[in-house]
Amino acid sequence: MSKRAWLLFGALSVIWGVPYLLIRISVREVAPSTLIFLRTAPVALVLLPLVAYRGQLPELVRRWRPLLAYTAAEILVSWLMLFKAEERLSSSACRPAHRCCAAGGGAGLKTERGRGPL
């Protein structure tokens, strides 16, 4: 690999790893459910007006059940499990388990009338 590729690989490793380090530190002080809220609520506050501006809010409301199921599986369950595990295990042991949870949740999505993922 070139120098540039190694540099980008190192930068990606740091960018990807820092959140897990911060999770490890924060679970000692803050409840896991609070961390989930603080991690997801700001994103929702940014994305919801964007969805409304693009006129896609009716589509979002129409598909609220699959969206709620996906959110429960991907965000609530997997992040809660990760934060709880971080209280007892090392971050390096928790990361692969969390990624497997996310991959399984995404693979379980169904399509609607052949129009692609929900």
Biopython code that builds the backbone (N, CA, C, O; Angstrom):
import numpy as np
from Bio.PDB.StructureBuilder import StructureBuilder

atoms = [
    (1, "MET", "N", (0.846, -1.188, 0.000)),
    (1, "MET", "CA", (0.000, 0.000, 0.000)),
    (1, "MET", "C", (0.880, 1.237, 0.000)),
    (1, "MET", "O", (2.012, 1.222, 0.483)),
    (2, "SER", "N", (0.333, 2.299, -0.552)),
    (2, "SER", "CA", (1.083, 3.553, -0.610)),
    (2, "SER", "C", (1.072, 4.248, 0.749)),
    (2, "SER", "O", (0.330, 3.866, 1.653)),
    (3, "LYS", "N", (1.905, 5.269, 0.872)),
    (3, "LYS", "CA", (1.932, 6.060, 2.117)),
    (3, "LYS", "C", (0.579, 6.696, 2.388)),
    (3, "LYS", "O", (0.098, 6.724, 3.521)),
    (4, "ARG", "N", (-0.022, 7.205, 1.321)),
    (4, "ARG", "CA", (-1.328, 7.864, 1.446)),
    (4, "ARG", "C", (-2.379, 6.866, 1.949)),
    (4, "ARG", "O", (-3.191, 7.197, 2.813)),
    (5, "ALA", "N", (-2.357, 5.660, 1.409)),
    (5, "ALA", "CA", (-3.319, 4.637, 1.829)),
    (5, "ALA", "C", (-3.129, 4.291, 3.306)),
    (5, "ALA", "O", (-4.106, 4.150, 4.041)),
    (6, "TRP", "N", (-1.877, 4.155, 3.742)),
    (6, "TRP", "CA", (-1.613, 3.869, 5.158)),
    (6, "TRP", "C", (-2.077, 5.025, 6.043)),
    (6, "TRP", "O", (-2.621, 4.808, 7.127)),
    (7, "LEU", "N", (-1.860, 6.240, 5.577)),
    (7, "LEU", "CA", (-2.295, 7.419, 6.336)),
    (7, "LEU", "C", (-3.816, 7.453, 6.460)),
    (7, "LEU", "O", (-4.349, 7.706, 7.540)),
    (8, "LEU", "N", (-4.510, 7.199, 5.356)),
    (8, "LEU", "CA", (-5.971, 7.170, 5.384)),
    (8, "LEU", "C", (-6.491, 6.025, 6.255)),
    (8, "LEU", "O", (-7.479, 6.181, 6.973)),
    (9, "PHE", "N", (-5.820, 4.879, 6.185)),
    (9, "PHE", "CA", (-6.198, 3.742, 7.021)),
    (9, "PHE", "C", (-6.030, 4.082, 8.497)),
    (9, "PHE", "O", (-6.896, 3.756, 9.309)),
    (10, "GLY", "N", (-4.938, 4.725, 8.846)),
    (10, "GLY", "CA", (-4.712, 5.136, 10.233)),
    (10, "GLY", "C", (-5.745, 6.148, 10.697)),
    (10, "GLY", "O", (-6.255, 6.058, 11.813)),
    (11, "ALA", "N", (-6.055, 7.120, 9.831)),
    (11, "ALA", "CA", (-7.061, 8.130, 10.183)),
    (11, "ALA", "C", (-8.427, 7.480, 10.391)),
    (11, "ALA", "O", (-9.142, 7.815, 11.336)),
    (12, "LEU", "N", (-8.784, 6.554, 9.511)),
    (12, "LEU", "CA", (-10.060, 5.858, 9.648)),
    (12, "LEU", "C", (-10.103, 5.052, 10.937)),
    (12, "LEU", "O", (-11.136, 5.013, 11.606)),
    (13, "SER", "N", (-9.018, 4.420, 11.286)),
    (13, "SER", "CA", (-8.957, 3.636, 12.519)),
    (13, "SER", "C", (-9.182, 4.511, 13.739)),
    (13, "SER", "O", (-9.903, 4.128, 14.661)),
    (14, "VAL", "N", (-8.566, 5.684, 13.746)),
    (14, "VAL", "CA", (-8.740, 6.608, 14.873)),
    (14, "VAL", "C", (-10.169, 7.133, 14.909)),
    (14, "VAL", "O", (-10.798, 7.158, 15.967)),
    (15, "ILE", "N", (-10.683, 7.552, 13.757)),
    (15, "ILE", "CA", (-12.053, 8.084, 13.692)),
    (15, "ILE", "C", (-13.055, 7.023, 14.121)),
    (15, "ILE", "O", (-14.009, 7.329, 14.836)),
    (16, "TRP", "N", (-12.853, 5.781, 13.695)),
    (16, "TRP", "CA", (-13.770, 4.694, 14.030)),
    (16, "TRP", "C", (-13.633, 4.285, 15.494)),
    (16, "TRP", "O", (-14.627, 3.911, 16.117)),
    (17, "GLY", "N", (-12.438, 4.347, 16.051)),
    (17, "GLY", "CA", (-12.198, 3.848, 17.399)),
    (17, "GLY", "C", (-12.496, 4.821, 18.519)),
    (17, "GLY", "O", (-12.834, 4.394, 19.623)),
    (18, "VAL", "N", (-12.383, 6.111, 18.272)),
    (18, "VAL", "CA", (-12.581, 7.109, 19.324)),
    (18, "VAL", "C", (-13.987, 7.030, 19.944)),
    (18, "VAL", "O", (-14.099, 7.111, 21.168)),
    (19, "PRO", "N", (-15.064, 6.876, 19.156)),
    (19, "PRO", "CA", (-16.378, 6.781, 19.795)),
    (19, "PRO", "C", (-16.483, 5.631, 20.802)),
    (19, "PRO", "O", (-17.136, 5.770, 21.836)),
    (20, "TYR", "N", (-15.844, 4.505, 20.504)),
    (20, "TYR", "CA", (-15.894, 3.379, 21.436)),
    (20, "TYR", "C", (-15.119, 3.685, 22.712)),
    (20, "TYR", "O", (-15.524, 3.268, 23.797)),
    (21, "LEU", "N", (-14.036, 4.391, 22.593)),
    (21, "LEU", "CA", (-13.297, 4.821, 23.785)),
    (21, "LEU", "C", (-14.160, 5.758, 24.617)),
    (21, "LEU", "O", (-14.224, 5.631, 25.840)),
    (22, "LEU", "N", (-14.824, 6.698, 23.954)),
    (22, "LEU", "CA", (-15.687, 7.633, 24.679)),
    (22, "LEU", "C", (-16.873, 6.917, 25.318)),
    (22, "LEU", "O", (-17.302, 7.284, 26.412)),
    (23, "ILE", "N", (-17.403, 5.901, 24.646)),
    (23, "ILE", "CA", (-18.487, 5.112, 25.234)),
    (23, "ILE", "C", (-17.992, 4.432, 26.497)),
    (23, "ILE", "O", (-18.673, 4.427, 27.523)),
    (24, "ARG", "N", (-16.799, 3.859, 26.412)),
    (24, "ARG", "CA", (-16.218, 3.159, 27.565)),
    (24, "ARG", "C", (-16.098, 4.090, 28.767)),
    (24, "ARG", "O", (-16.376, 3.700, 29.901)),
    (25, "ILE", "N", (-15.684, 5.311, 28.504)),
    (25, "ILE", "CA", (-15.521, 6.292, 29.580)),
    (25, "ILE", "C", (-16.880, 6.766, 30.086)),
    (25, "ILE", "O", (-17.084, 6.896, 31.293)),
    (26, "SER", "N", (-17.809, 7.023, 29.166)),
    (26, "SER", "CA", (-19.084, 7.620, 29.566)),
    (26, "SER", "C", (-20.009, 6.657, 30.299)),
    (26, "SER", "O", (-20.810, 7.100, 31.123)),
    (27, "VAL", "N", (-19.926, 5.339, 30.028)),
    (27, "VAL", "CA", (-20.843, 4.426, 30.718)),
    (27, "VAL", "C", (-20.570, 4.360, 32.209)),
    (27, "VAL", "O", (-21.403, 3.872, 32.973)),
    (28, "ARG", "N", (-19.429, 4.840, 32.623)),
    (28, "ARG", "CA", (-19.134, 4.872, 34.069)),
    (28, "ARG", "C", (-19.909, 5.984, 34.774)),
    (28, "ARG", "O", (-20.148, 5.915, 35.980)),
    (29, "GLU", "N", (-20.298, 7.011, 34.012)),
    (29, "GLU", "CA", (-20.932, 8.183, 34.611)),
    (29, "GLU", "C", (-22.407, 8.372, 34.240)),
    (29, "GLU", "O", (-23.164, 8.978, 34.999)),
    (30, "VAL", "N", (-22.817, 7.855, 33.077)),
    (30, "VAL", "CA", (-24.155, 8.128, 32.553)),
    (30, "VAL", "C", (-24.861, 6.798, 32.273)),
    (30, "VAL", "O", (-24.229, 5.831, 31.847)),
    (31, "ALA", "N", (-26.157, 6.757, 32.512)),
    (31, "ALA", "CA", (-26.947, 5.545, 32.254)),
    (31, "ALA", "C", (-26.961, 5.226, 30.755)),
    (31, "ALA", "O", (-27.006, 6.146, 29.937)),
    (32, "PRO", "N", (-26.925, 3.949, 30.382)),
    (32, "PRO", "CA", (-26.932, 3.580, 28.966)),
    (32, "PRO", "C", (-28.111, 4.149, 28.188)),
    (32, "PRO", "O", (-27.939, 4.582, 27.048)),
    (33, "SER", "N", (-29.298, 4.156, 28.773)),
    (33, "SER", "CA", (-30.458, 4.706, 28.058)),
    (33, "SER", "C", (-30.289, 6.197, 27.779)),
    (33, "SER", "O", (-30.732, 6.685, 26.740)),
    (34, "THR", "N", (-29.658, 6.915, 28.687)),
    (34, "THR", "CA", (-29.390, 8.341, 28.469)),
    (34, "THR", "C", (-28.382, 8.523, 27.338)),
    (34, "THR", "O", (-28.523, 9.434, 26.522)),
    (35, "LEU", "N", (-27.379, 7.670, 27.286)),
    (35, "LEU", "CA", (-26.398, 7.747, 26.200)),
    (35, "LEU", "C", (-27.051, 7.502, 24.846)),
    (35, "LEU", "O", (-26.736, 8.188, 23.873)),
    (36, "ILE", "N", (-27.958, 6.531, 24.774)),
    (36, "ILE", "CA", (-28.658, 6.259, 23.518)),
    (36, "ILE", "C", (-29.437, 7.492, 23.090)),
    (36, "ILE", "O", (-29.392, 7.882, 21.923)),
    (37, "PHE", "N", (-30.148, 8.107, 24.022)),
    (37, "PHE", "CA", (-30.916, 9.310, 23.702)),
    (37, "PHE", "C", (-29.995, 10.433, 23.236)),
    (37, "PHE", "O", (-30.276, 11.085, 22.230)),
    (38, "LEU", "N", (-28.906, 10.663, 23.952)),
    (38, "LEU", "CA", (-27.995, 11.747, 23.594)),
    (38, "LEU", "C", (-27.274, 11.491, 22.274)),
    (38, "LEU", "O", (-26.823, 12.432, 21.620)),
    (39, "ARG", "N", (-27.166, 10.247, 21.888)),
    (39, "ARG", "CA", (-26.501, 9.915, 20.628)),
    (39, "ARG", "C", (-27.445, 10.021, 19.433)),
    (39, "ARG", "O", (-27.004, 10.341, 18.329)),
    (40, "THR", "N", (-28.728, 9.759, 19.634)),
    (40, "THR", "CA", (-29.660, 9.710, 18.509)),
    (40, "THR", "C", (-30.579, 10.925, 18.377)),
    (40, "THR", "O", (-30.956, 11.286, 17.261)),
    (41, "ALA", "N", (-30.941, 11.554, 19.472)),
    (41, "ALA", "CA", (-31.878, 12.683, 19.406)),
    (41, "ALA", "C", (-31.359, 13.851, 18.564)),
    (41, "ALA", "O", (-32.124, 14.386, 17.761)),
    (42, "PRO", "N", (-30.102, 14.273, 18.705)),
    (42, "PRO", "CA", (-29.638, 15.386, 17.860)),
    (42, "PRO", "C", (-29.701, 15.075, 16.362)),
    (42, "PRO", "O", (-30.000, 15.956, 15.556)),
    (43, "VAL", "N", (-29.425, 13.844, 15.999)),
    (43, "VAL", "CA", (-29.489, 13.460, 14.588)),
    (43, "VAL", "C", (-30.934, 13.534, 14.100)),
    (43, "VAL", "O", (-31.196, 14.019, 13.000)),
    (44, "ALA", "N", (-31.865, 13.056, 14.913)),
    (44, "ALA", "CA", (-33.274, 13.116, 14.535)),
    (44, "ALA", "C", (-33.735, 14.567, 14.401)),
    (44, "ALA", "O", (-34.512, 14.889, 13.502)),
    (45, "LEU", "N", (-33.267, 15.434, 15.279)),
    (45, "LEU", "CA", (-33.646, 16.844, 15.205)),
    (45, "LEU", "C", (-33.100, 17.517, 13.942)),
    (45, "LEU", "O", (-33.693, 18.478, 13.452)),
    (46, "VAL", "N", (-32.000, 17.032, 13.423)),
    (46, "VAL", "CA", (-31.446, 17.584, 12.182)),
    (46, "VAL", "C", (-32.145, 16.974, 10.963)),
    (46, "VAL", "O", (-32.460, 17.686, 10.010)),
    (47, "LEU", "N", (-32.385, 15.673, 10.992)),
    (47, "LEU", "CA", (-32.928, 14.992, 9.818)),
    (47, "LEU", "C", (-34.422, 15.209, 9.607)),
    (47, "LEU", "O", (-34.873, 15.275, 8.464)),
    (48, "LEU", "N", (-35.188, 15.321, 10.667)),
    (48, "LEU", "CA", (-36.640, 15.482, 10.521)),
    (48, "LEU", "C", (-37.014, 16.734, 9.725)),
    (48, "LEU", "O", (-37.842, 16.636, 8.819)),
    (49, "PRO", "N", (-36.444, 17.901, 10.019)),
    (49, "PRO", "CA", (-36.764, 19.067, 9.175)),
    (49, "PRO", "C", (-36.313, 18.889, 7.721)),
    (49, "PRO", "O", (-36.963, 19.393, 6.805)),
    (50, "LEU", "N", (-35.216, 18.184, 7.510)),
    (50, "LEU", "CA", (-34.746, 17.926, 6.156)),
    (50, "LEU", "C", (-35.747, 17.049, 5.399)),
    (50, "LEU", "O", (-36.034, 17.299, 4.228)),
    (51, "VAL", "N", (-36.270, 16.037, 6.060)),
    (51, "VAL", "CA", (-37.276, 15.166, 5.448)),
    (51, "VAL", "C", (-38.531, 15.980, 5.131)),
    (51, "VAL", "O", (-39.115, 15.830, 4.058)),
    (52, "ALA", "N", (-38.939, 16.828, 6.050)),
    (52, "ALA", "CA", (-40.124, 17.668, 5.820)),
    (52, "ALA", "C", (-39.893, 18.636, 4.664)),
    (52, "ALA", "O", (-40.786, 18.832, 3.839)),
    (53, "TYR", "N", (-38.720, 19.238, 4.593)),
    (53, "TYR", "CA", (-38.391, 20.183, 3.515)),
    (53, "TYR", "C", (-38.434, 19.503, 2.147)),
    (53, "TYR", "O", (-38.871, 20.108, 1.168)),
    (54, "ARG", "N", (-37.988, 18.262, 2.077)),
    (54, "ARG", "CA", (-37.977, 17.528, 0.816)),
    (54, "ARG", "C", (-39.339, 16.935, 0.473)),
    (54, "ARG", "O", (-39.491, 16.289, -0.564)),
    (55, "GLY", "N", (-40.326, 17.148, 1.333)),
    (55, "GLY", "CA", (-41.671, 16.668, 1.069)),
    (55, "GLY", "C", (-41.841, 15.171, 1.265)),
    (55, "GLY", "O", (-42.764, 14.584, 0.701)),
    (56, "GLN", "N", (-40.995, 14.550, 2.032)),
    (56, "GLN", "CA", (-41.051, 13.112, 2.231)),
    (56, "GLN", "C", (-41.662, 12.714, 3.569)),
    (56, "GLN", "O", (-41.652, 11.537, 3.928)),
    (57, "LEU", "N", (-42.182, 13.663, 4.293)),
    (57, "LEU", "CA", (-42.785, 13.363, 5.591)),
    (57, "LEU", "C", (-43.996, 12.433, 5.467)),
    (57, "LEU", "O", (-44.130, 11.525, 6.288)),
    (58, "PRO", "N", (-44.893, 12.616, 4.473)),
    (58, "PRO", "CA", (-46.012, 11.666, 4.348)),
    (58, "PRO", "C", (-45.542, 10.224, 4.125)),
    (58, "PRO", "O", (-46.137, 9.288, 4.659)),
    (59, "GLU", "N", (-44.488, 10.046, 3.347)),
    (59, "GLU", "CA", (-43.937, 8.699, 3.117)),
    (59, "GLU", "C", (-43.386, 8.119, 4.414)),
    (59, "GLU", "O", (-43.551, 6.930, 4.689)),
    (60, "LEU", "N", (-42.742, 8.945, 5.195)),
    (60, "LEU", "CA", (-42.198, 8.512, 6.478)),
    (60, "LEU", "C", (-43.318, 8.113, 7.432)),
    (60, "LEU", "O", (-43.218, 7.096, 8.119)),
    (61, "VAL", "N", (-44.370, 8.899, 7.476)),
    (61, "VAL", "CA", (-45.512, 8.606, 8.348)),
    (61, "VAL", "C", (-46.212, 7.328, 7.887)),
    (61, "VAL", "O", (-46.671, 6.533, 8.707)),
    (62, "ARG", "N", (-46.291, 7.137, 6.574)),
    (62, "ARG", "CA", (-46.944, 5.946, 6.036)),
    (62, "ARG", "C", (-46.199, 4.673, 6.438)),
    (62, "ARG", "O", (-46.817, 3.620, 6.598)),
    (63, "ARG", "N", (-44.898, 4.759, 6.599)),
    (63, "ARG", "CA", (-44.092, 3.577, 6.924)),
    (63, "ARG", "C", (-43.609, 3.598, 8.381)),
    (63, "ARG", "O", (-42.502, 3.139, 8.665)),
    (64, "TRP", "N", (-44.401, 4.109, 9.282)),
    (64, "TRP", "CA", (-43.942, 4.256, 10.664)),
    (64, "TRP", "C", (-43.731, 2.912, 11.360)),
    (64, "TRP", "O", (-42.840, 2.807, 12.203)),
    (65, "ARG", "N", (-44.510, 1.890, 11.043)),
    (65, "ARG", "CA", (-44.338, 0.600, 11.723)),
    (65, "ARG", "C", (-42.991, -0.048, 11.396)),
    (65, "ARG", "O", (-42.264, -0.413, 12.320)),
    (66, "PRO", "N", (-42.627, -0.207, 10.111)),
    (66, "PRO", "CA", (-41.306, -0.783, 9.832)),
    (66, "PRO", "C", (-40.170, 0.085, 10.379)),
    (66, "PRO", "O", (-39.151, -0.435, 10.835)),
    (67, "LEU", "N", (-40.347, 1.396, 10.333)),
    (67, "LEU", "CA", (-39.329, 2.297, 10.859)),
    (67, "LEU", "C", (-39.162, 2.102, 12.368)),
    (67, "LEU", "O", (-38.040, 2.085, 12.875)),
    (68, "LEU", "N", (-40.261, 1.958, 13.068)),
    (68, "LEU", "CA", (-40.209, 1.734, 14.511)),
    (68, "LEU", "C", (-39.563, 0.385, 14.836)),
    (68, "LEU", "O", (-38.768, 0.286, 15.771)),
    (69, "ALA", "N", (-39.903, -0.646, 14.069)),
    (69, "ALA", "CA", (-39.301, -1.971, 14.292)),
    (69, "ALA", "C", (-37.797, -1.923, 14.045)),
    (69, "ALA", "O", (-37.019, -2.463, 14.831)),
    (70, "TYR", "N", (-37.393, -1.283, 12.966)),
    (70, "TYR", "CA", (-35.967, -1.174, 12.661)),
    (70, "TYR", "C", (-35.238, -0.374, 13.743)),
    (70, "TYR", "O", (-34.145, -0.749, 14.169)),
    (71, "THR", "N", (-35.841, 0.712, 14.178)),
    (71, "THR", "CA", (-35.230, 1.542, 15.216)),
    (71, "THR", "C", (-35.071, 0.757, 16.510)),
    (71, "THR", "O", (-34.033, 0.843, 17.167)),
    (72, "ALA", "N", (-36.091, -0.002, 16.878)),
    (72, "ALA", "CA", (-36.000, -0.797, 18.100)),
    (72, "ALA", "C", (-34.873, -1.824, 18.000)),
    (72, "ALA", "O", (-34.109, -2.006, 18.947)),
    (73, "ALA", "N", (-34.773, -2.488, 16.860)),
    (73, "ALA", "CA", (-33.748, -3.531, 16.702)),
    (73, "ALA", "C", (-32.351, -2.940, 16.571)),
    (73, "ALA", "O", (-31.414, -3.404, 17.220)),
    (74, "GLU", "N", (-32.214, -1.929, 15.743)),
    (74, "GLU", "CA", (-30.884, -1.416, 15.421)),
    (74, "GLU", "C", (-30.343, -0.447, 16.466)),
    (74, "GLU", "O", (-29.165, -0.508, 16.817)),
    (75, "ILE", "N", (-31.176, 0.427, 16.954)),
    (75, "ILE", "CA", (-30.673, 1.455, 17.868)),
    (75, "ILE", "C", (-30.881, 1.062, 19.318)),
    (75, "ILE", "O", (-29.923, 0.991, 20.087)),
    (76, "LEU", "N", (-32.109, 0.811, 19.692)),
    (76, "LEU", "CA", (-32.371, 0.549, 21.103)),
    (76, "LEU", "C", (-31.689, -0.718, 21.603)),
    (76, "LEU", "O", (-30.955, -0.679, 22.591)),
    (77, "VAL", "N", (-31.924, -1.830, 20.934)),
    (77, "VAL", "CA", (-31.400, -3.096, 21.428)),
    (77, "VAL", "C", (-29.881, -3.165, 21.284)),
    (77, "VAL", "O", (-29.177, -3.455, 22.252)),
    (78, "SER", "N", (-29.375, -2.899, 20.078)),
    (78, "SER", "CA", (-27.935, -3.083, 19.883)),
    (78, "SER", "C", (-27.115, -2.079, 20.682)),
    (78, "SER", "O", (-26.099, -2.450, 21.269)),
    (79, "TRP", "N", (-27.530, -0.823, 20.719)),
    (79, "TRP", "CA", (-26.750, 0.159, 21.488)),
    (79, "TRP", "C", (-26.875, -0.090, 22.984)),
    (79, "TRP", "O", (-25.901, 0.064, 23.720)),
    (80, "LEU", "N", (-28.060, -0.471, 23.441)),
    (80, "LEU", "CA", (-28.214, -0.777, 24.864)),
    (80, "LEU", "C", (-27.337, -1.963, 25.260)),
    (80, "LEU", "O", (-26.710, -1.958, 26.320)),
    (81, "MET", "N", (-27.301, -2.981, 24.395)),
    (81, "MET", "CA", (-26.440, -4.130, 24.678)),
    (81, "MET", "C", (-24.971, -3.715, 24.690)),
    (81, "MET", "O", (-24.205, -4.156, 25.546)),
    (82, "LEU", "N", (-24.581, -2.867, 23.741)),
    (82, "LEU", "CA", (-23.187, -2.413, 23.690)),
    (82, "LEU", "C", (-22.833, -1.631, 24.950)),
    (82, "LEU", "O", (-21.799, -1.889, 25.567)),
    (83, "PHE", "N", (-23.667, -0.689, 25.333)),
    (83, "PHE", "CA", (-23.366, 0.139, 26.500)),
    (83, "PHE", "C", (-23.328, -0.704, 27.773)),
    (83, "PHE", "O", (-22.484, -0.484, 28.643)),
    (84, "LYS", "N", (-24.244, -1.669, 27.881)),
    (84, "LYS", "CA", (-24.229, -2.541, 29.053)),
    (84, "LYS", "C", (-22.969, -3.412, 29.065)),
    (84, "LYS", "O", (-22.371, -3.627, 30.119)),
    (85, "ALA", "N", (-22.570, -3.910, 27.896)),
    (85, "ALA", "CA", (-21.368, -4.746, 27.816)),
    (85, "ALA", "C", (-20.119, -3.933, 28.146)),
    (85, "ALA", "O", (-19.184, -4.456, 28.751)),
    (86, "GLU", "N", (-20.098, -2.671, 27.756)),
    (86, "GLU", "CA", (-18.934, -1.817, 28.018)),
    (86, "GLU", "C", (-18.699, -1.634, 29.516)),
    (86, "GLU", "O", (-17.593, -1.285, 29.929)),
    (87, "GLU", "N", (-19.718, -1.862, 30.326)),
    (87, "GLU", "CA", (-19.548, -1.740, 31.768)),
    (87, "GLU", "C", (-18.696, -2.884, 32.330)),
    (87, "GLU", "O", (-18.086, -2.737, 33.389)),
    (88, "ARG", "N", (-18.652, -4.029, 31.624)),
    (88, "ARG", "CA", (-17.950, -5.200, 32.147)),
    (88, "ARG", "C", (-16.828, -5.722, 31.260)),
    (88, "ARG", "O", (-15.897, -6.354, 31.759)),
    (89, "LEU", "N", (-16.898, -5.471, 29.949)),
    (89, "LEU", "CA", (-15.916, -6.009, 29.011)),
    (89, "LEU", "C", (-15.060, -4.896, 28.420)),
    (89, "LEU", "O", (-15.381, -3.716, 28.561)),
    (90, "SER", "N", (-13.982, -5.272, 27.767)),
    (90, "SER", "CA", (-13.139, -4.277, 27.105)),
    (90, "SER", "C", (-13.816, -3.808, 25.822)),
    (90, "SER", "O", (-14.657, -4.514, 25.265)),
    (91, "SER", "N", (-13.450, -2.622, 25.358)),
    (91, "SER", "CA", (-14.014, -2.085, 24.131)),
    (91, "SER", "C", (-13.691, -2.969, 22.938)),
    (91, "SER", "O", (-14.517, -3.127, 22.040)),
    (92, "SER", "N", (-12.502, -3.542, 22.924)),
    (92, "SER", "CA", (-12.116, -4.381, 21.789)),
    (92, "SER", "C", (-12.966, -5.650, 21.713)),
    (92, "SER", "O", (-13.136, -6.207, 20.628)),
    (93, "ALA", "N", (-13.494, -6.109, 22.823)),
    (93, "ALA", "CA", (-14.378, -7.276, 22.816)),
    (93, "ALA", "C", (-15.801, -6.887, 22.419)),
    (93, "ALA", "O", (-16.532, -7.708, 21.867)),
    (94, "CYS", "N", (-16.193, -5.670, 22.689)),
    (94, "CYS", "CA", (-17.566, -5.231, 22.418)),
    (94, "CYS", "C", (-17.783, -4.823, 20.963)),
    (94, "CYS", "O", (-18.866, -5.041, 20.420)),
    (95, "ARG", "N", (-16.777, -4.238, 20.329)),
    (95, "ARG", "CA", (-16.925, -3.725, 18.963)),
    (95, "ARG", "C", (-17.387, -4.775, 17.960)),
    (95, "ARG", "O", (-18.361, -4.530, 17.248)),
    (96, "PRO", "N", (-16.734, -5.934, 17.869)),
    (96, "PRO", "CA", (-17.186, -6.925, 16.874)),
    (96, "PRO", "C", (-18.618, -7.394, 17.129)),
    (96, "PRO", "O", (-19.376, -7.600, 16.181)),
    (97, "ALA", "N", (-18.990, -7.563, 18.380)),
    (97, "ALA", "CA", (-20.348, -8.001, 18.693)),
    (97, "ALA", "C", (-21.365, -6.959, 18.250)),
    (97, "ALA", "O", (-22.430, -7.317, 17.746)),
    (98, "HIS", "N", (-21.061, -5.693, 18.425)),
    (98, "HIS", "CA", (-21.979, -4.633, 18.023)),
    (98, "HIS", "C", (-22.121, -4.589, 16.510)),
    (98, "HIS", "O", (-23.230, -4.409, 16.007)),
    (99, "ARG", "N", (-21.043, -4.746, 15.780)),
    (99, "ARG", "CA", (-21.102, -4.737, 14.319)),
    (99, "ARG", "C", (-21.906, -5.915, 13.798)),
    (99, "ARG", "O", (-22.622, -5.781, 12.805)),
    (100, "CYS", "N", (-21.803, -7.068, 14.449)),
    (100, "CYS", "CA", (-22.592, -8.229, 14.029)),
    (100, "CYS", "C", (-24.081, -7.964, 14.239)),
    (100, "CYS", "O", (-24.906, -8.368, 13.419)),
    (101, "CYS", "N", (-24.420, -7.297, 15.320)),
    (101, "CYS", "CA", (-25.814, -6.928, 15.586)),
    (101, "CYS", "C", (-26.338, -6.025, 14.473)),
    (101, "CYS", "O", (-27.439, -6.230, 13.963)),
    (102, "ALA", "N", (-25.548, -5.034, 14.105)),
    (102, "ALA", "CA", (-25.963, -4.087, 13.061)),
    (102, "ALA", "C", (-26.110, -4.789, 11.719)),
    (102, "ALA", "O", (-27.061, -4.521, 10.985)),
    (103, "ALA", "N", (-25.186, -5.678, 11.388)),
    (103, "ALA", "CA", (-25.252, -6.394, 10.112)),
    (103, "ALA", "C", (-26.482, -7.290, 10.068)),
    (103, "ALA", "O", (-27.139, -7.392, 9.032)),
    (104, "GLY", "N", (-26.795, -7.933, 11.172)),
    (104, "GLY", "CA", (-27.969, -8.797, 11.223)),
    (104, "GLY", "C", (-29.256, -8.015, 11.093)),
    (104, "GLY", "O", (-30.196, -8.471, 10.443)),
    (105, "GLY", "N", (-29.312, -6.834, 11.706)),
    (105, "GLY", "CA", (-30.503, -5.998, 11.601)),
    (105, "GLY", "C", (-30.739, -5.521, 10.183)),
    (105, "GLY", "O", (-31.872, -5.517, 9.702)),
    (106, "GLY", "N", (-29.671, -5.118, 9.514)),
    (106, "GLY", "CA", (-29.794, -4.662, 8.126)),
    (106, "GLY", "C", (-30.155, -5.790, 7.178)),
    (106, "GLY", "O", (-30.900, -5.582, 6.220)),
    (107, "ALA", "N", (-29.633, -6.991, 7.436)),
    (107, "ALA", "CA", (-29.920, -8.133, 6.568)),
    (107, "ALA", "C", (-31.364, -8.592, 6.720)),
    (107, "ALA", "O", (-31.917, -9.223, 5.819)),
    (108, "GLY", "N", (-31.975, -8.276, 7.860)),
    (108, "GLY", "CA", (-33.339, -8.714, 8.107)),
    (108, "GLY", "C", (-34.409, -7.828, 7.495)),
    (108, "GLY", "O", (-35.596, -8.140, 7.592)),
    (109, "LEU", "N", (-34.014, -6.730, 6.868)),
    (109, "LEU", "CA", (-35.005, -5.842, 6.263)),
    (109, "LEU", "C", (-35.690, -6.517, 5.088)),
    (109, "LEU", "O", (-35.047, -7.213, 4.302)),
    (110, "LYS", "N", (-36.973, -6.314, 4.971)),
    (110, "LYS", "CA", (-37.725, -6.852, 3.848)),
    (110, "LYS", "C", (-37.960, -5.745, 2.832)),
    (110, "LYS", "O", (-37.782, -4.564, 3.127)),
    (111, "THR", "N", (-38.353, -6.137, 1.656)),
    (111, "THR", "CA", (-38.706, -5.143, 0.648)),
    (111, "THR", "C", (-40.213, -5.100, 0.513)),
    (111, "THR", "O", (-40.914, -6.049, 0.864)),
    (112, "GLU", "N", (-40.688, -4.002, 0.008)),
    (112, "GLU", "CA", (-42.123, -3.841, -0.157)),
    (112, "GLU", "C", (-42.455, -3.768, -1.641)),
    (112, "GLU", "O", (-42.047, -2.827, -2.322)),
    (113, "ARG", "N", (-43.186, -4.744, -2.143)),
    (113, "ARG", "CA", (-43.620, -4.780, -3.546)),
    (113, "ARG", "C", (-42.448, -4.625, -4.523)),
    (113, "ARG", "O", (-42.599, -4.025, -5.588)),
    (114, "GLY", "N", (-41.299, -5.159, -4.162)),
    (114, "GLY", "CA", (-40.163, -5.135, -5.062)),
    (114, "GLY", "C", (-39.552, -3.772, -5.290)),
    (114, "GLY", "O", (-38.771, -3.598, -6.225)),
    (115, "ARG", "N", (-39.892, -2.795, -4.454)),
    (115, "ARG", "CA", (-39.378, -1.430, -4.667)),
    (115, "ARG", "C", (-38.100, -1.175, -3.910)),
    (115, "ARG", "O", (-37.653, -0.029, -3.859)),
    (116, "GLY", "N", (-37.493, -2.171, -3.325)),
    (116, "GLY", "CA", (-36.244, -1.975, -2.609)),
    (116, "GLY", "C", (-36.456, -1.981, -1.110)),
    (116, "GLY", "O", (-37.565, -2.224, -0.634)),
    (117, "PRO", "N", (-35.390, -1.714, -0.361)),
    (117, "PRO", "CA", (-35.485, -1.753, 1.091)),
    (117, "PRO", "C", (-36.459, -0.715, 1.636)),
    (117, "PRO", "O", (-36.675, 0.337, 1.034)),
    (118, "LEU", "N", (-37.036, -1.034, 2.777)),
    (118, "LEU", "CA", (-37.953, -0.084, 3.410)),
    (118, "LEU", "C", (-37.210, 1.091, 3.959)),
    (118, "LEU", "O", (-37.820, 1.996, 4.529)),
]
sb = StructureBuilder()
sb.init_structure("model")
sb.init_model(0)
sb.init_chain("A")
sb.init_seg("    ")
for serial, (resi, resn, name, xyz) in enumerate(atoms, 1):
    if name == "N":
        sb.init_residue(resn, " ", resi, " ")
    sb.init_atom(name, np.array(xyz, "f"), 0.0, 1.0, " ", f" {name:<3s}", serial, name[0])
structure = sb.get_structure()
